[in-house]
């Protein structure tokens, strides 16, 4: 079976094409162009967040010293 790629320019066109395919009982699948990039970005963000939380925990335990907000603003 062949695959057709349709790239609607807006939500209205997407809904129109989807409704036509549904009316004709043609199976469809919707894929996001940047799905892999978004997944990777989310993974990087979550890993970074985990690292920052570990730093905060270490600060609370007294193992590391973190800069306060004034020091960060003074650097700017």
C-alpha positions as CSV (number, residue, x, y, z in Angstrom):
1,X,0.0,0.0,0.0
2,X,1.2,3.5,-0.8
3,X,1.5,6.4,1.7
4,X,0.4,10.0,1.0
5,X,1.8,12.8,2.9
6,X,-0.5,15.9,3.3
7,X,0.8,19.0,4.9
8,X,-2.2,21.3,5.8
9,X,-1.3,24.9,6.3
10,X,-3.6,25.5,9.2
11,X,-6.0,23.8,11.6
12,X,-9.0,24.3,9.3
13,X,-7.4,22.4,6.4
14,X,-6.3,19.7,8.8
15,X,-9.8,19.2,10.0
16,X,-11.2,19.2,6.5
17,X,-8.8,16.6,5.2
18,X,-9.3,14.5,8.4
19,X,-13.1,14.6,8.0
20,X,-12.9,13.6,4.3
21,X,-10.6,10.6,5.1
22,X,-12.9,9.6,7.9
23,X,-15.9,9.8,5.6
24,X,-14.2,7.6,3.0
25,X,-13.1,5.2,5.8
26,X,-9.5,5.6,4.8
27,X,-7.2,4.9,7.8
28,X,-5.1,7.9,8.8
29,X,-2.3,8.7,11.3
30,X,-1.3,12.1,12.4
31,X,2.4,12.7,13.0
32,X,4.0,15.8,14.3
33,X,6.9,17.1,12.2
34,X,9.1,17.9,15.2
35,X,7.9,15.1,17.5
36,X,11.4,13.6,17.9
37,X,13.0,16.9,18.5
38,X,10.4,17.8,21.1
39,X,10.8,14.5,22.8
40,X,14.6,15.0,23.0
41,X,14.2,18.6,24.3
42,X,11.8,17.3,27.0
43,X,14.3,14.7,28.0
44,X,17.2,17.2,28.2
45,X,15.0,19.5,30.3
46,X,13.9,16.8,32.7
47,X,17.5,15.6,33.1
48,X,18.6,19.2,33.8
49,X,15.8,19.6,36.3
50,X,16.9,16.5,38.1
51,X,20.5,17.8,38.3
52,X,19.3,21.1,39.7
53,X,17.2,19.3,42.3
54,X,20.2,17.3,43.3
55,X,22.2,20.5,43.7
56,X,19.5,22.0,45.9
57,X,19.5,18.8,48.0
58,X,23.3,19.0,48.4
59,X,23.0,22.6,49.4
60,X,20.4,21.8,52.1
61,X,22.7,19.1,53.4
62,X,25.6,21.6,53.5
63,X,27.7,19.8,50.9
64,X,27.8,22.7,48.4
65,X,27.3,26.5,48.5
66,X,25.0,28.1,46.0
67,X,24.9,31.7,45.0
68,X,22.1,33.8,46.2
69,X,19.9,35.9,44.0
70,X,21.8,39.1,44.7
71,X,25.1,37.6,43.5
72,X,23.4,36.3,40.3
73,X,21.9,39.7,39.6
74,X,25.2,41.5,40.3
75,X,26.9,39.3,37.7
76,X,24.5,40.7,35.1
